Amino acid sequence: MKSTKPRVVNCPQCGIPTPYSPLNEFRPFCSERCKMIDLGRWAAEDYRVPGAPIDETADPHVGE
């Protein structure tokens, strides 16, 4: 019988090795603190998905 040892990944926030399994409610993070720090960075727009700049003055309904 093969043991089902959970995969271990580094926390994307602090780098601490942490189990990536359903038993880790904060996965892939090691803790709620690291998860909230990452969420805050997304909310502050520190992370961005690359793409062309958006013209916010354009009418979004043009071309429908």
C-alpha positions as CSV (number, residue, x, y, z in Angstrom):
1,M,0.0,0.0,0.0
2,K,1.3,3.4,-1.0
3,S,1.3,6.2,1.6
4,T,-0.4,9.4,0.6
5,K,2.0,12.0,1.9
6,P,0.8,15.5,1.0
7,R,2.9,17.5,-1.4
8,V,4.9,20.2,0.2
9,V,5.2,23.7,-1.4
10,N,6.8,26.9,-0.3
11,C,4.4,29.6,0.9
12,P,4.2,32.2,-1.9
13,Q,4.4,34.9,0.7
14,C,7.1,33.9,3.2
15,G,8.7,30.9,1.6
16,I,8.1,28.5,4.5
17,P,7.5,24.9,3.4
18,T,3.8,24.0,3.9
19,P,1.6,21.0,3.0
20,Y,-0.5,21.5,-0.1
21,S,-3.5,19.4,1.0
22,P,-7.2,19.8,1.9
23,L,-6.1,19.7,5.5
24,N,-4.3,23.1,5.1
25,E,-7.2,25.6,5.0
26,F,-4.9,28.4,3.8
27,R,-3.2,26.5,1.0
28,P,-1.0,27.4,-0.8
29,F,-0.2,29.8,2.0
30,C,1.2,28.7,5.4
31,S,-1.2,30.8,7.5
32,E,-4.1,33.2,7.4
33,R,-1.6,36.0,7.9
34,C,0.2,35.2,4.7
35,K,-3.0,34.7,2.8
36,M,-4.3,38.2,3.9
37,I,-1.0,39.9,3.1
38,D,-1.3,38.5,-0.4
39,L,-5.0,39.5,-0.7
40,G,-4.1,43.1,0.4
41,R,-1.5,43.3,-2.3
42,W,-4.0,42.4,-4.9
43,A,-6.5,44.9,-3.5
44,A,-3.8,47.7,-3.5
45,E,-3.1,46.8,-7.1
46,D,0.5,45.8,-6.3
47,Y,0.1,42.8,-8.6
48,R,-1.1,43.3,-12.2
49,V,-1.9,41.1,-15.1
50,P,0.0,42.3,-18.1
51,G,-2.0,43.7,-21.0
52,A,-2.8,46.8,-23.1
53,P,-3.8,49.9,-21.2
54,I,-7.6,50.4,-20.9
55,D,-9.1,53.6,-22.2
56,E,-11.4,54.4,-19.4
57,T,-13.0,57.3,-21.3
58,A,-14.3,55.0,-24.1
59,D,-18.0,53.9,-24.1
60,P,-18.1,50.2,-23.1
61,H,-21.2,49.7,-25.1
62,V,-19.8,50.7,-28.5
63,G,-19.7,47.7,-30.9
64,E,-22.4,45.7,-29.3
